[in-house]
Amino acid sequence: MPLGEDGNGWKKKTSDIKEHYDFKEVLGTGAFSEVVLAEEKRTQRLVAIKCIPKKALEGKENNIENEIAVLHRIKHPNIVTLEDIFESTSHLYLVMQLVSGGELFDRIVEKGFYTERDASQLIHQILDAVKYLHDMGIVHRDLKPENLLYYSMDEDSKIMISDFGLSKIEGAGSVMSTACGTPGYVAPEVLAQKPYSKAVDCWSIGVISYILLCGYPPFYDENDAKLFEQILKAEYEFDSPYWDDISDSAKDFICHLMEKEPLKRYTCEQALQHPWICGDTALDKNIHESVSAQIKKNFAKSKWKQAFNATAVVRHMRKLQLGTSLEGPSQITPTSPCHGHLNQQICFSLAKDFRSQSCNVINSHFNPHVANFELSSDPASTTCPI
């Protein structure tokens, strides 16, 4: 069905998007779209706009409609918001909330003090947001640290979940079976090409929790087949000395999420009731030195944000004298402890824009004919179709 003929009233027709927004700089480009920093003329507010040529969507209309349908339903303080949708004769424009606080791992590395309790508070926010999604019948299917961004540069900024390109809205009693996601974070049942459900997100949260407490992933091998074998067997350890100072409660929490059997795995609701999340079992001991060292060692190559123009954002934020926080009046000043890292920290939810490094779809290890949106029809390709 061609875009614009589906009866979706939430698309606003426009002859020229620049009647509503001043385009500033290109933040990122992908195979099928471009993300632009823009200022809304009416409010002078900065937003990120994903500009999608309709020609690029011919034959793929259902894919972008899926993302829009997911994003349009979501209103949660820890989830990046789709604020508006415009449609012209040639383009579709997704106007997204701007998120300027930087990537999760960068913030942890730059901290001088980091504890289990900090990790627990982060996971609490993620669980709350994912529970909201699950209650709405939405499965994210690609939860990973790269999709977790800080809302602002404030020290106490909230965390935001982004990137809904692989999300799926469940029907009543429906199950999913398409292999998708990022290999190191996908649940065993996905790799086994078995029908799966919301439980895949809970597994991913378990993997993220593991990394937040030690700085390295629970599963790793240069050989993808061996990596998948580890995940399929749910073979992971709490290695010494990295886990020696981590509480038994934290390990118990992770084990309940990284449970091989989906029916035995904690739901988000159950995880929120675990004492490591809602109680006082998360330790206050500083684990920053060990965790940050491992993050720098193990995730240095995952800097997806280097692929787009963060410098442009910094320049415009300074030019417009915007504060470092979108939630408060504070401004960027040379005395700010974060000022020297601003170029590295500014990032936006849509800048990944379906690039191959953010999609990391499981291509060559599965039958490509199983795939629709999530897997490229070419098993040798790493380009994620929009």
C-alpha positions as CSV (number, residue, x, y, z in Angstrom):
1,M,0.0,0.0,0.0
2,P,1.5,3.3,-1.0
3,L,2.3,5.8,1.8
4,G,-0.4,8.3,2.3
5,E,-3.2,5.9,1.2
6,D,-3.6,4.0,4.4
7,G,-5.9,6.4,6.1
8,N,-3.6,7.2,9.0
9,G,-4.8,10.6,10.2
10,W,-1.7,11.2,12.3
11,K,0.4,12.2,9.2
12,K,0.3,15.9,8.4
13,K,0.4,16.8,4.7
14,T,2.9,19.5,3.8
15,S,4.1,20.9,0.5
16,D,7.4,22.0,2.1
17,I,8.7,20.8,5.5
18,K,10.8,24.0,5.7
19,E,7.7,26.0,6.2
20,H,7.6,24.5,9.7
21,Y,11.3,23.9,10.4
22,D,14.7,25.5,9.7
23,F,17.1,22.8,8.7
24,K,20.5,23.3,10.3
25,E,23.0,20.4,9.7
26,V,22.9,16.8,8.6
27,L,23.5,14.6,11.6
28,G,23.6,11.3,9.8
29,T,22.9,9.5,6.6
30,G,21.8,6.0,5.9
31,A,21.1,3.9,2.8
32,F,17.5,5.1,2.7
33,S,17.3,8.3,4.7
34,E,18.9,11.3,6.3
35,V,18.7,12.7,9.8
36,V,18.8,16.5,10.1
37,L,19.1,18.8,13.1
38,A,16.3,21.3,12.8
39,E,14.7,24.1,14.6
40,E,10.9,24.4,14.9
41,K,10.0,27.9,13.7
42,R,7.0,28.3,16.0
43,T,8.9,27.4,19.2
44,Q,12.6,27.7,18.3
45,R,13.0,24.2,19.7
46,L,15.6,21.8,18.3
47,V,14.5,18.5,17.1
48,A,15.9,15.6,15.0
49,I,14.1,14.9,11.7
50,K,14.4,11.7,9.8
51,C,13.9,12.5,6.1
52,I,12.8,9.5,4.1
53,P,12.4,9.7,0.3
54,K,9.4,7.8,-0.8
55,K,11.2,6.4,-3.8
56,A,13.5,4.6,-1.4
57,L,10.5,3.0,0.2
58,E,9.0,1.5,-2.9
59,G,8.2,-2.1,-2.0
60,K,9.2,-1.4,1.7
61,E,6.3,0.7,2.8
62,N,5.2,-1.8,5.4
63,N,8.7,-1.6,7.1
64,I,8.6,2.1,7.8
65,E,4.9,2.0,8.6
66,N,5.8,-0.6,11.3
67,E,8.3,1.8,12.9
68,I,5.9,4.7,12.7
69,A,3.0,2.6,14.2
70,V,5.3,1.6,17.1
71,L,6.6,5.1,17.8
72,H,3.3,6.8,17.4
73,R,1.8,4.8,20.3
74,I,4.6,5.4,22.8
75,K,4.5,8.1,25.4
76,H,6.9,7.3,28.3
77,P,9.5,9.5,30.0
78,N,12.3,7.0,29.3
79,I,11.5,6.4,25.6
80,V,12.5,8.7,22.8
81,T,9.3,10.3,21.5
82,L,8.0,10.6,17.9
83,E,6.7,14.1,18.1
84,D,5.2,14.6,14.7
85,I,4.9,13.1,11.2
86,F,4.8,15.1,8.0
87,E,4.3,13.8,4.5
88,S,5.0,15.6,1.2
89,T,4.6,14.3,-2.3
90,S,8.2,13.1,-2.2
91,H,9.2,12.5,1.4
92,L,8.1,11.2,4.8
93,Y,9.5,13.2,7.8
94,L,9.6,11.8,11.3
95,V,10.1,14.6,13.8
96,M,11.8,13.1,16.9
97,Q,12.6,14.3,20.4
98,L,16.2,15.4,20.6
99,V,18.4,13.6,23.1
100,S,21.7,15.3,24.0
101,G,23.2,13.5,27.0
102,G,25.5,11.0,25.3
103,E,25.8,7.2,25.3
104,L,25.5,5.0,28.3
105,F,29.1,3.7,28.3
106,D,30.7,7.1,27.9
107,R,28.9,8.4,30.9
108,I,30.1,5.5,33.1
109,V,33.7,5.8,31.9
110,E,33.7,9.5,32.6
111,K,32.4,9.1,36.1
112,G,34.9,9.0,38.9
113,F,32.5,7.0,41.1
114,Y,30.2,4.2,40.0
115,T,28.4,1.5,42.1
116,E,26.0,-1.4,41.9
117,R,23.3,1.0,43.1
118,D,24.0,3.2,40.0
119,A,23.6,0.2,37.8
120,S,20.5,-0.9,39.6
121,Q,18.9,2.6,39.1
122,L,19.7,2.5,35.4
123,I,18.2,-1.0,35.0
124,H,15.1,0.1,37.0
125,Q,14.4,2.8,34.4
126,I,14.9,0.4,31.5
127,L,12.7,-2.2,33.1
128,D,10.0,0.3,33.7
129,A,10.1,1.5,30.1
130,V,10.2,-2.0,28.6
131,K,7.3,-3.1,30.9
132,Y,5.3,-0.1,29.5
133,L,6.1,-1.4,26.0
134,H,5.2,-4.9,26.8
135,D,1.9,-3.8,28.4
136,M,1.1,-2.1,25.1
137,G,1.9,-5.3,23.2
138,I,5.2,-4.0,21.8
139,V,8.4,-6.0,21.8
140,H,11.6,-3.9,21.1
141,R,13.8,-6.9,20.0
142,D,17.0,-4.9,19.8
143,L,17.8,-3.7,23.3
144,K,21.5,-3.0,23.8
145,P,23.7,-0.4,25.4
146,E,24.1,1.5,22.1
147,N,20.3,2.1,22.1
148,L,20.4,3.6,25.6
149,L,21.1,7.4,25.6
150,Y,21.1,10.0,28.3
151,Y,18.4,12.7,27.9
152,S,20.7,15.6,28.9
153,M,24.2,16.4,30.1
154,D,22.9,16.7,33.7
155,E,24.5,14.5,36.2
156,D,21.2,13.0,37.2
157,S,19.8,12.8,33.7
158,K,17.3,10.0,32.9
159,I,18.2,7.3,30.5
160,M,16.3,6.9,27.2
161,I,15.5,3.9,25.0
162,S,15.8,4.6,21.3
163,D,15.8,2.8,17.9
164,F,12.6,1.0,17.2
165,G,13.5,-0.2,13.7
166,L,13.2,-3.8,14.7
167,S,10.2,-3.5,17.1
168,K,7.1,-5.5,16.6
169,I,3.5,-4.9,17.8
170,E,2.1,-8.2,19.0
171,G,-1.3,-9.3,18.0
172,A,-3.6,-11.2,20.4
173,G,-1.8,-14.4,21.3
174,S,0.7,-13.9,18.5
175,V,4.2,-15.2,18.5
176,M,7.2,-14.1,16.4
177,S,9.8,-16.2,14.7
178,T,11.9,-13.9,12.5
179,A,15.5,-13.9,13.5
180,C,16.6,-10.4,14.3
181,G,18.6,-8.3,16.7
182,T,22.2,-7.9,17.6
183,P,24.0,-11.3,18.1
184,G,25.5,-10.7,21.6
185,Y,22.2,-9.6,23.1
186,V,19.7,-11.9,21.5
187,A,18.0,-14.7,23.4
188,P,18.6,-18.4,22.8
189,E,15.2,-18.9,21.4
190,V,15.8,-16.3,18.7
191,L,19.1,-18.0,17.6
192,A,17.3,-21.4,17.6
193,Q,14.7,-19.9,15.3
194,K,11.9,-20.9,17.6
195,P,8.8,-18.8,18.1
196,Y,9.4,-16.2,20.7
197,S,7.7,-13.4,22.6
198,K,8.3,-10.5,25.0
199,A,10.8,-12.6,27.0
200,V,13.5,-11.8,24.4
201,D,13.6,-8.3,25.7
202,C,14.0,-9.5,29.3
203,W,17.0,-11.6,28.2
204,S,18.6,-8.6,26.6
205,I,18.1,-6.6,29.8
206,G,19.9,-9.3,31.7
207,V,22.9,-9.1,29.3
208,I,22.9,-5.3,29.7
209,S,22.9,-5.7,33.5
210,Y,25.8,-8.1,33.3
211,I,27.9,-5.6,31.3
212,L,27.0,-2.7,33.6
213,L,28.5,-4.6,36.5
214,C,31.7,-5.9,34.9
215,G,32.3,-4.0,31.7
216,Y,32.5,-7.0,29.4
217,P,29.8,-9.1,27.7
218,P,28.7,-12.5,29.0
219,F,29.2,-14.1,25.6
220,Y,32.1,-13.5,23.4
221,D,34.0,-15.3,20.6
222,E,35.6,-14.1,17.4
223,N,33.9,-17.0,15.7
224,D,30.1,-16.3,15.4
225,A,29.2,-20.0,15.4
226,K,30.9,-20.5,18.7
227,L,29.4,-17.3,20.0
228,F,25.9,-18.5,19.1
229,E,26.7,-21.9,20.7
230,Q,27.4,-20.2,24.0
231,I,24.2,-18.2,23.8
232,L,22.1,-21.3,22.8
233,K,23.4,-23.1,25.9
234,A,23.2,-20.0,28.1
235,E,26.8,-20.6,29.1
236,Y,28.1,-17.7,31.1
237,E,30.2,-17.2,34.2
238,F,30.7,-14.6,36.9
239,D,34.5,-14.6,36.5
240,S,37.0,-13.8,39.2
241,P,38.3,-11.2,40.0
242,Y,35.8,-9.0,38.1
243,W,32.8,-10.3,40.0
244,D,34.4,-10.8,43.4
245,D,33.0,-7.5,44.7
246,I,29.6,-7.9,43.2
247,S,26.7,-8.9,45.4
248,D,25.0,-12.3,45.3
249,S,21.7,-10.4,44.9
250,A,23.0,-8.8,41.6
251,K,24.1,-12.2,40.3
252,D,20.7,-13.7,41.3
253,F,18.9,-10.9,39.4
254,I,20.9,-11.6,36.3
255,C,20.4,-15.3,36.4
256,H,16.6,-14.8,36.5
257,L,16.8,-12.7,33.4
258,M,19.4,-14.7,31.5
259,E,17.4,-17.9,32.0
260,K,17.5,-20.2,29.0
261,E,13.9,-21.2,29.2
262,P,11.6,-18.3,28.2
263,L,8.8,-19.5,30.4
264,K,11.0,-19.5,33.5
265,R,12.6,-16.2,32.7
266,Y,11.6,-13.2,34.8
267,T,9.1,-10.8,33.2
268,C,9.8,-7.1,33.6
269,E,7.2,-7.0,36.3
270,Q,8.9,-9.8,38.3
271,A,12.3,-8.1,37.7
272,L,11.0,-4.8,39.1
273,Q,10.1,-6.7,42.3
274,H,13.6,-8.2,42.8
275,P,15.4,-6.8,45.9
276,W,18.3,-5.7,43.8
277,I,16.0,-3.3,42.0
278,C,13.3,-2.4,44.6
279,G,15.2,-3.2,47.8
280,D,18.5,-2.3,49.4
281,T,20.7,-5.2,48.3
282,A,22.6,-3.2,45.6
283,L,26.0,-2.3,47.0
284,D,27.5,1.2,47.3
285,K,31.1,0.1,46.8
286,N,32.9,1.9,44.0
287,I,33.5,-0.4,41.1
288,H,34.4,2.3,38.6
289,E,38.0,1.5,38.0
290,S,37.4,-2.1,37.0
291,V,34.2,-1.6,35.1
292,S,35.4,1.4,33.1
293,A,38.7,-0.3,32.2
294,Q,36.8,-3.3,30.8
295,I,34.3,-1.0,28.9
296,K,37.2,0.8,27.3
297,K,38.8,-2.5,26.4
298,N,35.8,-4.3,25.1
299,F,33.6,-1.7,23.5
300,A,36.0,0.7,21.9
301,K,35.0,-0.4,18.5
302,S,31.3,0.1,19.0
303,K,31.4,3.9,18.8
304,W,28.6,4.2,16.3
305,K,28.2,7.8,17.1
306,Q,31.4,8.7,15.4
307,A,29.6,8.2,12.1
308,F,27.6,11.4,12.3
309,N,28.3,15.0,12.7
310,A,28.2,15.7,16.4
311,T,30.3,18.8,15.9
312,A,27.5,20.4,14.1
313,V,25.2,20.0,17.0
314,V,27.7,21.5,19.5
315,R,28.2,24.5,17.2
316,H,24.5,25.2,17.0
317,M,23.9,24.6,20.7
318,R,26.6,27.1,21.5
319,K,25.3,29.5,18.8
320,L,21.8,29.4,20.1
321,Q,23.1,29.5,23.7
322,L,21.1,26.5,24.6
323,G,21.7,24.9,28.0
324,T,23.5,21.6,28.4
325,S,20.2,20.3,29.8
326,L,16.9,20.2,27.9
327,E,15.3,19.9,31.3
328,G,16.8,22.9,33.0
329,P,18.2,26.4,32.5
330,S,21.9,25.6,32.9
331,Q,24.2,26.6,30.0
332,I,27.3,25.3,28.4
333,T,30.3,27.0,30.0
334,P,34.0,26.4,29.8
335,T,34.0,25.6,33.5
336,S,31.5,22.7,33.1
337,P,33.2,19.4,33.9
338,C,31.6,17.9,30.8
339,H,32.5,20.7,28.5
340,G,35.7,19.2,27.2
341,H,33.8,16.0,26.2
342,L,30.8,17.6,24.6
343,N,31.8,16.8,21.1
344,Q,32.1,13.2,22.0
345,Q,28.9,13.0,24.1
346,I,26.3,14.8,22.0
347,C,24.2,12.1,20.3
348,F,20.7,11.6,18.9
349,S,18.4,8.7,18.9
350,L,17.9,8.6,15.2
351,A,21.4,9.2,14.0
352,K,22.1,5.5,13.8
353,D,19.4,5.5,11.1
354,F,19.5,1.8,10.3
355,R,23.2,1.7,9.6
356,S,24.7,-1.7,9.5
357,Q,26.6,-1.3,12.7
358,S,23.4,-0.5,14.7
359,C,21.3,-3.1,13.0
360,N,23.9,-5.9,13.1
361,V,21.2,-8.2,11.8
362,I,21.9,-11.9,11.8
363,N,22.3,-12.5,8.2
364,S,24.5,-15.3,7.1
365,H,23.7,-17.7,9.9
366,F,20.1,-18.2,9.0
367,N,18.0,-19.1,6.0
368,P,17.5,-15.7,4.3
369,H,14.1,-16.8,3.1
370,V,12.8,-16.7,6.6
371,A,13.3,-12.9,6.7
372,N,11.1,-10.0,5.9
373,F,12.1,-6.7,7.3
374,E,14.7,-7.7,9.8
375,L,17.0,-9.7,7.6
376,S,18.5,-8.7,4.3
377,S,17.4,-10.8,1.4
378,D,21.1,-11.0,0.5
379,P,22.8,-13.2,3.1
380,A,26.1,-11.5,2.3
381,S,24.7,-8.1,3.0
382,T,25.1,-6.1,6.2
383,T,22.9,-3.3,5.1
384,C,19.7,-3.1,7.1
385,P,16.7,-2.4,4.9
386,I,14.6,0.4,6.2
